[in-house]
Structure formats: C-alpha cells, structure tokens
Amino acid sequence: MSENEPVVQGPEGESAKPAEVEHRERPNSPAFRQFIASGWAPRPEGLPERSPAAPYAAARRAALAAELPGERLVLPAGVFRVRSNDTDYRFRPHSAFAHLTGLGTDREPDAALVLEPSGDGFDAVLYFQPRAERDSEQFYANPRYGELWVGVRPSLEEVAAETGLICRPLDELIDAVTKDAGAVGVRVVRDADPALDEAIDEARAAAGTSEQDALAADRDLARILSELRLVKDDFEIAEMRRAIDGTARGFADIVRALPEAVASVRGERVVETVFESRARREGNGVGYDTIAASGPHACTLHWIRNDGPVNESDLVLIDAGMEVDSLYTADITRTLPVSGTFTDAQRRVYQAVLDAADAAFAAARPGVKFREVHAAAMTVIAARLEEWNLLPSTAQESLKKENQFHRRWMVHGTSHHLGIDVHDCAQARKEMYLDAELQPGMIFTIEPGLYFGPHDLLAPEEFRGIGVRIEDDVLVTPDGVENLSAGLPREPAQIEAWMASLRA
C-alpha cells in the first residue's frame, strides 16, 4: 500500500503541514509543481445526467423539512475511520446522508447536506470537497483528496447536475452551519463528524442554547430520520429487489463452493469470501459482516469470526446480504446441509423453524401490528418445544410475558425493518415500530430460529449442536405481503434438489 498520512487542510483545499511528524518526502519545488501540472489532456466536456435517485431524494428532503419547518438541519456524510495508524476503513456515507442526497458507494467523505430555511421553504445545499486542478499541491500531494491518490473527484457543477442540489465548497461549511445559531434552530446528525458536532455545539452554546436542549433536538432529528424510512418509495423497493437478487446469486455460489469449504481448514471463510466476492463484484459490498456458521457455531447468533471447519455432516447457517451501490441491503439466512441432504434430526428442527416462519407470513398483512408477526412465530415455536417435552410448562403458559421459557432456544426477535441499514429505522419510536400497524411499502425480515447449543443439557442429545434460522425479506403490499427472497428455496426437499442441481 502507498504511504499515507493525516493531513490538515490549508487554504483553497491545499494540504498544509501534516497533523503529526512528517516522515515522508514530497517534492514541492516551483519547477516540480510547474512540470507536474503540464502535459495533461483536457478533461471531458459536459455534465452527468440527473441520477434516477434524485427526485426521490428531493421528496424525502421535503418531507423532512415539513417536520421541522424554519430550522437548519445538518446531515453529515461522515469522516474516514482509522483502521490502523494511517490507514482507514473503506468509506461508507452515513445512511441519512445517502437517503437524502441519493449518493451511495463511497461518496462524499467529510461532506454535509444542509437544509437551510428560505422563505416559506428551504434550500438544500451540499458542501463537499470538489476536485482541485492540476496546478494545485492537492492534485499530487494530498492522499485524501488528491487526484493522483484517490482518482478524479467531481466538480461542484457535476454533482449539482447529478443530484439537483445546490453545491458549495467544503471550506464554507462551518460558517454556513454556525451563523445566526441563536436566531435559527440548528440540529445535526450526531457522531458522524465529530469536528462538525463540536462547531455546532459551540455555536449553540454561545447563542444560549443549553446542552440538554441541543442534545434533545438532535435526538429528535435522528428519530424523524428513522421514521421517514419506515415506508419505502418505488426507488427504494426497486433497489431492494436488486440487492436480494444479487444475494440469491451469492448463495448459489456458496453451494458450488461447499466441497472446497469442506477441504479447507477454515472452511467457514471459504463460505464467507465466496459470498463477499459476489457482493463486491455486483454491488458495493456486503451490507453487514457475513455469518458463515457451520455446525455448533450456528448456535452463536452473531458468529462472524468464521474461522471454523465445515464438515460434511454439518448444517451451515449463512446470514448474508449484498449492499448495492445505492447502499440498500438484503438480509437473508439459509441453513443448508453441507452433504446436500438433511439428517432426520436436522430436518425436524428445520421443519419447526419453517413452520414458525410460515405462521409469521400468514399473520403479516396491512393493519396487523408489527409485534403480532413475532407472536405468530413464537406460538409455533412454543408448541413444537412442548411436543418435544423441553418446556417446564405448557406452551400456553410459556407464552405468557412472565414466563417465556421457549425463548431459551430463540432469544432474538422475529423481524426488523430493512433498507439502507440492515436494521433500518432503529431510532423510531416504539409506537411507530413494534406497536405500529403494517403499511404497504414497509420492508422487513421474517427470521425465526432454533438453537440447541452443544453443551445444552436440556436439549435432546440428537439436537445438540444444531442451529437453524430461516430469514426472508418481506414487502407489505395492499392485500398482504410479498416474499422478495422467494427465489431461494425454503422447503427441505426444495433445498436438497436445488443443491443437487448446482453441484451437477
């Protein structure tokens, strides 16, 4: 990897003295600067077309501004996060920024969208670092923005054409968001850009706003942004379909690679990386760390170490999702017999989970409360555990709030909203989430499971070490729900036939 270092921005976006001791040499003589700026072909003419996401993002901005009229709303893209010393994690913009600008992939680090009150409405202004021209030091010496380091960045005019936003240079941002802080209410999406948080906090404090009131206003903004995403628009639904279709192809890749996984010491990592290869080639990458849990590892709900073997006799639980360039992600789980055929014990556990999932599907429809989907699945789980004599009471008694014995073998919930975040809308109020009625356009998961740990003495010996989860992505329609991930088999016999066809 090429050398890198933290950089403090100087005037006109040029790099100033690095923030720490300089250990690298950069040519900076006038003769060199003149030479490196010469001999380049002209840049292509013309502006990009308007993004398909742009009109939808504009409608979302209008809905947000209507919730908080007359206030300045600051939505940072976020900053690079250090992985080690002077190397950063790959940048992903904050979800609220992406949702309201239509910009995905790795755009635009350090930027911020500002909704500025204007007359009876608002102006939507995007502040970001535009490209520096070839006669600047930034062009060759700045590892964060320089063209020779990170490629050609867009101009203000190009991003304005693409997004429909007013675009201004990043060095105007702090003044823009802190001016008149006492006369205009200011809210910010916190923790995305610590330096921006600090500047806004100082401006609000100077204007007499208490820290408690400022933080409460910011929390309320986060809530509104979450609730704004509860019902997806047509663009979002189409992007979710793309993410789910790509994820299904990744699962097929996994099945083809299972012989290689069995032969590998770290077979789970074969499963993980085969899927991530598909996600990175077709999309932006994975929407979250892939769970590739074989055998008893499937009983650890968030097993992401993925360093174990994959044995021919195992079930392998794969919880994975492709994130497309717009940052919408799938979230699908399938539990597959590595051999291609379920054993009797594996099939019994799998069928119980499938029956619970089917009950949740049957319950889900407009007007039903979100929590009722979970209740339908738990009724089946409790009944099956009672049949197996695993409960210290009847299923009916176990389902009472004060008991919940059946949850020993499924401690997680059955559903969560899904979209630009894998656990979307997480800051929404309870009455807008768990206690809300399902509406057309909502997308969420249905994912019951049963997990019998290898050391669970209350579980039948034949079940110990078996973990099963089945997860599908569901769109609420006017008259029911659509299983968006139905292209991946769910029935045991269908799974066996599908796996056989992929290995043929």
C-alpha positions in Angstrom: 0.0 0.0 0.0 1.2 3.5 -0.8 2.2 5.7 2.1 -0.4 7.9 3.7 -0.6 10.4 6.5 -3.1 12.6 8.4 -3.4 15.9 6.7 -4.6 19.3 7.8 -6.3 21.3 5.0 -4.8 24.6 4.2 -6.4 27.5 2.2 -8.1 26.7 -1.1 -8.1 23.0 -0.2 -4.4 22.6 -0.4 -2.6 20.3 2.1 -0.9 22.1 4.9 1.6 20.7 7.3 0.6 17.1 8.3 -1.1 16.8 11.7 1.8 14.7 13.0 5.5 14.4 12.4 6.4 14.2 8.8 8.3 11.1 7.8 7.7 11.2 4.1 9.3 13.3 1.4 7.1 15.3 -1.1 8.6 17.2 -4.0 7.4 20.8 -3.8 9.8 23.0 -5.7 8.3 25.6 -8.1 10.0 23.7 -11.0 8.4 20.4 -10.0 4.9 22.0 -9.5 5.1 23.6 -12.9 6.2 20.3 -14.5 3.6 18.1 -12.9 0.8 20.5 -13.8 1.7 20.3 -17.5 1.1 17.8 -20.2 -2.3 16.5 -19.3 -5.2 16.0 -21.8 -8.2 18.3 -21.3 -10.9 17.0 -19.1 -14.1 15.6 -20.8 -16.7 18.2 -21.5 -20.3 18.0 -20.4 -22.2 17.3 -17.3 -23.6 13.9 -16.0 -27.3 13.1 -16.3 -29.6 13.5 -13.3 -29.5 10.5 -11.1 -32.6 8.3 -11.0 -32.5 8.7 -7.2 -32.6 12.5 -7.4 -36.4 13.1 -7.5 -37.0 10.6 -4.7 -34.3 12.2 -2.5 -35.9 15.6 -3.2 -39.3 14.3 -2.0 -37.6 12.9 1.2 -36.0 16.2 1.9 -39.3 18.0 1.5 -40.9 15.5 4.0 -38.1 16.1 6.5 -38.2 19.9 6.2 -42.0 19.8 6.7 -41.5 18.0 10.0 -39.1 20.8 11.3 -40.0 24.0 9.4 -37.8 27.0 9.8 -34.8 25.0 11.2 -31.4 24.4 9.9 -30.8 20.7 9.5 -27.2 19.4 9.1 -26.7 15.9 7.8 -23.0 14.9 7.6 -21.7 12.2 5.2 -19.2 11.3 7.9 -15.5 11.0 8.0 -12.9 8.3 7.4 -12.4 6.0 10.4 -8.9 4.8 11.3 -8.3 1.1 10.9 -4.6 1.2 12.0 -2.3 4.2 12.3 -2.5 6.0 8.9 -4.8 3.5 7.1 -8.6 4.0 7.1 -11.5 1.7 6.6 -13.2 2.0 3.2 -15.6 5.0 3.5 -19.4 4.5 3.6 -21.5 7.6 4.0 -24.0 8.0 6.8 -27.3 6.4 5.9 -29.3 9.6 6.4 -26.9 11.5 4.1 -27.2 8.8 1.4 -31.0 8.7 1.8 -31.5 12.4 1.4 -28.9 13.0 -1.4 -29.2 9.9 -3.4 -25.4 9.5 -3.2 -24.1 6.0 -2.4 -20.9 3.9 -2.7 -18.1 5.9 -1.0 -19.4 9.4 -1.6 -18.6 12.0 -0.3 -16.2 11.9 2.7 -16.3 15.0 5.0 -19.3 16.4 3.1 -22.6 17.6 4.7 -26.1 18.2 3.4 -27.6 21.3 4.9 -31.4 22.1 4.7 -31.4 25.8 5.2 -34.7 27.7 5.9 -35.5 30.0 3.0 -38.8 32.0 2.8 -41.6 29.5 3.2 -39.4 26.6 2.3 -35.8 25.6 2.4 -32.7 25.4 0.3 -30.9 22.0 0.0 -27.1 22.7 -0.1 -24.4 20.1 -0.4 -21.0 21.1 0.9 -18.2 18.9 -0.3 -14.6 18.9 -1.4 -14.5 19.4 -5.2 -11.6 18.3 -7.2 -8.5 20.5 -7.2 -7.0 21.4 -10.6 -3.7 20.0 -11.7 -1.7 23.2 -10.8 -2.5 22.7 -7.1 -0.5 20.9 -4.5 -3.6 18.9 -3.6 -3.5 17.3 -7.0 -0.4 15.3 -6.3 0.3 15.6 -2.6 -3.0 15.2 -0.7 -3.7 11.5 0.0 -7.3 12.2 1.0 -8.5 14.2 -2.0 -5.6 14.4 -4.5 -6.3 13.1 -7.9 -3.1 11.1 -8.1 -4.0 9.3 -4.8 -7.8 8.7 -5.0 -8.7 9.4 -8.6 -10.6 12.2 -10.3 -13.1 13.8 -7.9 -16.2 15.6 -9.3 -16.6 19.3 -9.6 -19.4 21.3 -7.9 -21.2 21.7 -11.3 -21.1 17.9 -11.9 -22.6 17.0 -8.5 -25.2 19.7 -8.9 -26.2 18.3 -12.3 -26.3 14.7 -10.9 -28.3 15.4 -7.7 -30.2 18.6 -8.3 -28.7 20.1 -5.1 -27.0 23.5 -4.6 -23.3 22.6 -4.3 -20.7 24.7 -2.5 -17.1 24.0 -1.4 -16.4 22.3 1.8 -14.4 25.2 3.3 -17.7 27.2 3.5 -19.4 24.6 5.7 -18.5 25.6 9.2 -19.6 29.3 8.7 -22.8 28.2 7.0 -23.9 25.9 9.8 -22.9 28.1 12.7 -24.1 31.6 11.6 -27.1 33.0 13.3 -27.3 30.0 15.6 -29.3 31.9 18.1 -31.9 33.2 15.5 -32.2 29.8 13.7 -32.7 26.5 15.3 -29.9 24.1 14.4 -30.0 20.3 14.5 -27.3 17.9 13.5 -27.0 14.1 13.0 -24.5 13.4 15.7 -21.4 11.3 15.8 -21.0 11.2 12.0 -18.5 14.1 12.0 -17.1 14.9 15.5 -15.5 18.2 14.4 -18.8 19.4 12.9 -20.6 18.4 16.1 -18.2 20.4 18.2 -18.5 23.5 16.0 -22.3 23.4 16.1 -22.3 22.7 19.9 -20.1 25.7 20.5 -22.3 28.0 18.3 -25.5 26.8 20.0 -23.9 27.3 23.5 -22.8 30.8 22.6 -26.3 31.6 21.5 -27.7 30.5 24.9 -29.0 27.0 24.0 -28.4 24.6 26.8 -26.5 21.4 26.2 -29.6 19.4 27.3 -31.9 21.1 24.8 -29.4 20.8 22.0 -28.9 17.1 22.5 -32.7 16.6 22.8 -33.2 18.4 19.5 -30.5 16.2 17.8 -32.1 13.0 19.2 -35.4 14.1 17.8 -33.9 14.7 14.4 -32.5 11.1 14.5 -35.9 9.8 15.3 -37.6 11.7 12.5 -35.0 10.4 10.0 -35.6 6.8 11.1 -39.4 7.2 10.8 -39.0 8.8 7.4 -37.7 5.4 6.2 -40.4 3.2 7.6 -42.3 3.1 4.3 -40.2 2.7 1.2 -40.8 4.6 -2.1 -40.7 3.0 -5.5 -37.0 3.6 -6.0 -36.1 2.0 -2.7 -38.2 -1.1 -3.4 -36.5 -1.5 -6.8 -33.1 -1.2 -5.2 -34.1 -3.8 -2.5 -35.1 -6.2 -5.3 -31.7 -5.8 -6.9 -29.9 -6.4 -3.6 -32.0 -9.5 -2.9 -31.5 -10.9 -6.4 -27.7 -10.4 -6.1 -27.7 -12.1 -2.7 -29.5 -15.1 -4.1 -26.7 -15.5 -6.7 -24.2 -15.3 -3.9 -26.0 -18.2 -2.1 -25.8 -20.3 -5.2 -22.0 -19.5 -5.3 -21.7 -20.8 -1.8 -23.4 -24.1 -2.6 -21.0 -24.6 -5.5 -18.1 -23.9 -3.2 -19.0 -26.2 -0.3 -16.7 -29.0 -1.5 -13.8 -26.5 -1.3 -15.0 -25.4 2.1 -15.1 -29.0 3.4 -11.5 -29.5 2.2 -10.3 -26.3 3.9 -9.1 -25.9 7.5 -11.0 -22.7 7.7 -14.0 -23.7 5.6 -16.3 -21.1 7.0 -14.0 -18.5 5.5 -14.4 -20.1 2.1 -18.2 -19.6 2.5 -17.7 -16.1 3.7 -15.4 -14.9 0.9 -17.2 -16.6 -1.9 -20.3 -14.6 -1.0 -18.4 -11.4 -0.5 -16.7 -11.8 -3.9 -20.2 -11.7 -5.5 -21.3 -8.8 -3.3 -18.2 -6.8 -4.2 -18.3 -7.6 -7.9 -22.0 -6.8 -8.4 -22.7 -4.3 -5.6 -20.9 -2.0 -3.2 -20.0 -5.0 -0.9 -21.8 -6.7 1.9 -24.4 -4.9 3.9 -23.0 -6.3 7.2 -20.5 -8.9 8.3 -21.4 -12.3 6.9 -22.3 -15.0 9.3 -20.9 -18.3 8.0 -21.6 -20.6 10.9 -21.1 -24.3 10.5 -22.1 -27.0 13.0 -22.3 -25.7 16.6 -21.1 -22.3 15.6 -24.7 -21.7 14.2 -25.8 -21.6 17.9 -23.8 -18.4 18.3 -26.2 -15.8 16.9 -23.7 -13.3 15.6 -20.8 -15.7 14.7 -18.7 -13.6 12.4 -15.2 -14.9 13.2 -15.9 -17.6 10.6 -12.7 -19.5 11.3 -14.0 -23.0 11.8 -14.2 -26.1 9.6 -17.1 -27.1 7.5 -17.8 -30.8 8.0 -19.8 -32.9 5.6 -22.2 -33.9 8.4 -22.9 -30.2 9.4 -25.6 -27.8 8.8 -24.1 -24.4 7.7 -26.1 -21.3 8.6 -25.4 -18.4 6.3 -26.7 -15.0 7.1 -25.6 -12.6 4.4 -26.7 -9.6 2.3 -25.4 -7.8 -0.7 -25.4 -4.0 -0.5 -25.9 -2.4 -3.9 -24.3 0.9 -4.9 -27.2 2.9 -3.5 -26.5 1.3 -0.1 -29.7 -0.7 0.1 -29.0 -4.1 1.5 -30.6 -7.5 1.5 -30.6 -9.7 4.7 -31.2 -13.4 4.0 -30.5 -16.5 6.0 -30.5 -20.1 4.8 -29.4 -23.1 6.8 -28.1 -25.8 4.4 -27.0 -29.4 4.8 -23.4 -29.5 3.7 -23.8 -33.0 2.4 -26.8 -31.9 0.4 -29.3 -34.0 2.5 -30.8 -33.3 5.9 -30.4 -35.9 8.6 -33.6 -36.8 10.4 -32.7 -34.7 13.5 -31.7 -31.7 11.3 -34.9 -32.0 9.3 -37.1 -32.0 12.5 -35.5 -28.8 13.8 -35.6 -27.2 10.3 -39.2 -28.0 9.8 -40.2 -26.5 13.2 -38.5 -23.2 12.2 -40.1 -23.3 8.7 -43.5 -23.8 10.3 -42.9 -20.8 12.5 -41.8 -18.7 9.5 -44.9 -19.7 7.6 -47.1 -18.7 10.5 -45.4 -15.3 10.6 -46.0 -14.9 6.8 -49.7 -15.8 7.3 -50.1 -13.2 10.0 -48.4 -10.4 8.1 -50.7 -8.0 6.3 -51.7 -4.3 6.3 -53.4 -3.3 9.6 -51.7 -6.0 11.7 -49.3 -4.7 14.3 -45.6 -5.4 13.7 -45.3 -7.3 17.0 -48.1 -9.7 16.0 -45.8 -11.2 13.4 -43.4 -12.2 16.1 -46.2 -13.5 18.2 -47.4 -15.8 15.5 -43.9 -17.3 15.0 -43.5 -17.8 18.8 -46.8 -19.6 19.1 -45.4 -22.3 16.8 -42.0 -22.4 18.4 -43.5 -22.9 21.9 -45.9 -25.6 20.6 -43.1 -27.5 19.0 -40.9 -27.3 22.1 -43.8 -28.6 24.2 -44.2 -31.5 21.8 -40.6 -32.3 22.4 -41.0 -32.1 26.2 -38.5 -29.3 26.5 -40.6 -26.8 28.4 -41.2 -26.7 32.1 -44.8 -25.9 31.5 -47.3 -25.9 28.7 -46.8 -23.9 25.6 -49.7 -21.7 26.6 -48.1 -21.0 30.0 -44.7 -20.4 28.4 -46.1 -17.7 26.0 -47.1 -15.6 29.0 -45.0 -12.5 29.4 -43.8 -13.5 32.9 -42.5 -16.9 31.6 -41.1 -17.0 28.1 -39.4 -20.4 28.6 -39.4 -21.1 24.9 -37.1 -18.1 24.3 -34.2 -20.1 25.8 -33.9 -21.6 22.3 -34.7 -18.4 20.4 -33.7 -15.2 22.2 -33.8 -12.9 19.2 -36.8 -11.2 17.6 -38.6 -12.5 14.5 -38.5 -9.3 12.4 -36.8 -6.0 11.9 -37.1 -3.3 9.3 -34.7 -3.4 6.4 -33.5 -0.9 3.8 -30.5 1.4 3.6 -29.5 0.0 7.0 -29.7 -3.7 7.7 -31.5 -2.8 11.0 -33.3 0.1 9.4 -35.3 2.7 11.2 -33.7 1.8 14.6 -34.3 5.2 16.2 -38.1 5.2 15.5 -40.4 5.4 18.4 -41.9 2.2 19.8 -45.4 3.2 18.7 -44.0 3.6 15.2 -42.1 0.3 15.1 -43.2 -2.6 17.4 -46.6 -1.2 18.1 -47.3 0.2 14.6 -49.6 -1.3 12.1 -48.1 -2.7 8.9 -48.4 -0.4 5.9 -47.9 -1.1 2.2 -44.3 -0.2 1.3 -42.8 -1.4 4.5 -39.9 -3.9 4.1 -38.9 -6.2 7.0 -37.4 -9.6 7.7 -39.1 -12.7 8.9 -36.4 -14.8 10.6 -37.4 -17.3 13.4 -34.8 -19.8 14.5 -34.0 -22.6 17.0 -30.5 -23.0 18.5 -29.5 -26.0 20.6 -26.1 -25.4 21.9 -23.6 -28.3 22.0 -23.5 -28.1 25.8 -27.2 -27.6 26.4 -28.2 -30.4 28.8 -31.9 -29.6 28.5 -31.8 -30.3 24.7 -32.2 -33.8 23.3 -28.7 -35.2 22.6 -29.5 -35.6 18.9 -30.3 -31.8 18.7 -27.2 -30.6 20.4 -25.0 -28.5 18.1 -27.9 -27.8 15.7 -28.7 -24.2 14.9 -31.3 -23.3 12.3 -32.5 -19.9 11.1 -34.6 -19.1 8.0 -34.7 -15.5 7.1 -36.7 -13.8 4.2 -37.1 -10.2 3.2 -40.8 -9.2 3.0 -42.6 -6.3 1.3 -46.0 -5.3 2.6 -48.5 -5.0 -0.3 -52.0 -3.6 -0.3 -53.5 -7.0 0.3 -50.8 -9.0 2.1 -47.0 -9.4 1.8 -44.6 -10.4 -0.9 -41.6 -12.6 -0.1 -38.9 -10.8 -2.0 -36.4 -13.6 -1.4 -38.7 -16.4 -2.5 -36.2 -17.2 -5.3 -34.1 -19.0 -2.7 -35.7 -22.4 -1.8 -37.0 -22.7 1.8 -38.6 -26.2 1.9 -36.2 -29.0 2.8 -36.9 -31.1 -0.3 -36.6 -28.0 -2.5 -33.3 -27.1 -0.8 -31.9 -30.6 -1.4 -33.0 -30.5 -5.1 -31.6 -27.0 -5.6 -28.2 -28.0 -4.1 -28.0 -31.1 -6.2 -28.7 -29.1 -9.4 -26.0 -26.6 -8.6 -23.5 -29.4 -8.0 -24.4 -31.4 -11.1 
